[in-house]
Amino acid sequence: MLSPLEQVSINLAAARALRAEAMPYRAIGRRLGLTTSQLGHIRRTLKREKAGQTRLQTTMPGATARDLPVGRSALPAGLRNILMRAGYRTLGALADRIADPDQSGLESIPGVGPFRTRLICAVLDQFGLNAGPADLRGEIEKLFPELRD
């Protein structure tokens, strides 16, 4: 059985995909079996994410997803605050931290555990910023540090 936070992240991903197909929020709520408050949370999250991208494109016309502020992402509020206090202002900074084999994982930041790291990776995957399995050498070096050059 999934925890409530895991269910929220699954519902958010499904709602994002349905919203990309121009489905209204009411129909999304019916299809996913969401309560009014759950649908309101998803609506606010997607609205914050889209508004952040719009503001970013308005202020910096050549900006990419790497420049999206952490505070405007779809991450939960507590996690956004933890990351911003730790000095991560953009999604690109988070992607660089994850991709750097010399630094420890995000779990080393106080308040960020394995579940929150998965949430961060999911957001980075959404924007195509997570190196993930495509960086086979990096993944092998994480498992076997003695193989680093």
C-alpha positions as CSV (number, residue, x, y, z in Angstrom):
1,M,0.0,0.0,0.0
2,L,1.3,3.4,-0.9
3,S,1.8,6.2,1.6
4,P,-0.3,9.3,1.2
5,L,2.6,11.3,-0.2
6,E,3.4,8.6,-2.8
7,Q,-0.2,8.6,-3.8
8,V,-0.2,12.4,-4.2
9,S,2.9,12.2,-6.4
10,I,1.3,9.5,-8.6
11,N,-1.9,11.5,-8.9
12,L,0.0,14.6,-9.8
13,A,1.9,12.8,-12.5
14,A,-1.3,11.4,-13.9
15,A,-3.1,14.7,-13.7
16,R,-0.2,16.5,-15.5
17,A,-0.5,14.0,-18.4
18,L,-4.2,14.4,-18.6
19,R,-4.0,18.2,-18.4
20,A,-1.5,18.1,-21.3
21,E,-4.3,16.4,-23.3
22,A,-6.4,19.5,-22.5
23,M,-8.8,17.6,-20.1
24,P,-10.6,19.9,-17.7
25,Y,-9.9,19.5,-14.0
26,R,-13.4,18.3,-13.2
27,A,-12.9,15.4,-15.6
28,I,-9.5,14.7,-14.2
29,G,-10.9,14.5,-10.7
30,R,-13.6,12.0,-11.9
31,R,-11.2,9.8,-13.8
32,L,-8.7,9.6,-11.0
33,G,-11.3,9.4,-8.2
34,L,-10.1,12.5,-6.4
35,T,-11.8,14.4,-3.6
36,T,-12.4,18.1,-4.0
37,S,-9.4,18.9,-1.7
38,Q,-7.1,16.5,-3.6
39,L,-8.1,18.1,-6.9
40,G,-7.6,21.6,-5.4
41,H,-4.1,20.6,-4.4
42,I,-3.3,19.3,-7.8
43,R,-4.7,22.4,-9.4
44,R,-2.6,24.7,-7.3
45,T,0.5,22.7,-7.9
46,L,0.1,22.6,-11.6
47,K,-0.8,26.3,-11.6
48,R,2.3,27.2,-9.6
49,E,4.5,25.2,-11.9
50,K,3.1,26.7,-15.1
51,A,3.2,30.2,-13.6
52,G,6.9,29.7,-12.7
53,Q,7.7,28.7,-16.2
54,T,5.8,31.7,-17.6
55,R,7.5,34.1,-15.3
56,L,10.9,32.6,-16.2
57,Q,10.3,33.0,-19.9
58,T,9.1,36.6,-19.4
59,T,12.1,37.7,-17.4
60,M,14.7,35.6,-19.2
61,P,13.5,34.8,-22.8
62,G,16.3,32.3,-23.5
63,A,15.8,30.4,-20.2
64,T,15.5,26.6,-20.1
65,A,14.1,24.2,-17.6
66,R,17.4,24.3,-15.8
67,D,16.7,27.9,-14.8
68,L,13.3,27.2,-13.2
69,P,13.4,28.2,-9.6
70,V,13.0,25.4,-7.0
71,G,10.3,27.6,-5.3
72,R,8.2,27.4,-8.5
73,S,8.5,23.7,-9.0
74,A,6.0,21.0,-8.2
75,L,7.9,19.8,-5.2
76,P,6.1,19.9,-1.8
77,A,6.4,23.1,0.1
78,G,8.5,21.8,3.0
79,L,11.0,20.2,0.5
80,R,11.2,23.4,-1.5
81,N,12.0,25.3,1.7
82,I,14.7,22.8,2.7
83,L,16.3,22.9,-0.7
84,M,16.3,26.7,-0.9
85,R,17.8,27.0,2.6
86,A,20.5,24.5,1.5
87,G,21.4,27.0,-1.3
88,Y,19.7,25.3,-4.3
89,R,17.9,28.0,-6.2
90,T,17.3,26.3,-9.6
91,L,16.5,22.8,-10.9
92,G,19.7,23.0,-12.8
93,A,21.7,23.3,-9.5
94,L,19.9,20.2,-8.2
95,A,20.6,18.3,-11.4
96,D,24.3,19.2,-11.2
97,R,24.4,18.0,-7.6
98,I,22.9,14.6,-8.5
99,A,25.2,14.2,-11.5
100,D,28.4,15.1,-9.7
101,P,30.0,11.8,-8.6
102,D,32.4,13.5,-6.1
103,Q,29.5,14.9,-4.0
104,S,27.4,12.8,-1.7
105,G,23.7,12.3,-2.6
106,L,20.9,14.6,-1.7
107,E,20.2,12.4,1.3
108,S,23.1,14.1,3.0
109,I,21.1,17.3,3.2
110,P,19.3,17.5,6.6
111,G,15.6,16.8,6.1
112,V,15.9,15.0,2.7
113,G,15.6,11.3,2.8
114,P,15.2,8.6,0.1
115,F,11.5,9.4,-0.5
116,R,12.2,13.1,-1.0
117,T,15.1,12.3,-3.2
118,R,12.8,10.2,-5.4
119,L,10.4,13.2,-5.6
120,I,13.3,15.5,-6.7
121,C,14.4,12.9,-9.3
122,A,10.8,12.6,-10.6
123,V,10.6,16.4,-11.1
124,L,14.0,16.4,-12.8
125,D,12.9,13.5,-15.0
126,Q,9.8,15.5,-16.0
127,F,12.1,18.3,-17.4
128,G,14.7,15.9,-18.8
129,L,17.4,17.1,-16.4
130,N,18.2,13.9,-14.6
131,A,21.2,12.0,-15.9
132,G,19.8,8.8,-14.5
133,P,20.5,5.5,-16.2
134,A,21.6,7.2,-19.4
135,D,24.9,8.0,-17.6
136,L,26.0,4.4,-17.2
137,R,29.5,5.2,-16.2
138,G,28.4,7.5,-13.5
139,E,25.9,4.9,-12.1
140,I,28.7,2.2,-12.1
141,E,31.1,4.6,-10.3
142,K,28.4,5.2,-7.6
143,L,28.3,1.5,-7.0
144,F,32.0,0.9,-7.3
145,P,34.0,4.1,-6.3
146,E,37.3,2.3,-6.8
147,L,36.7,2.2,-10.6
148,R,36.8,6.0,-10.9
149,D,39.7,7.4,-12.9
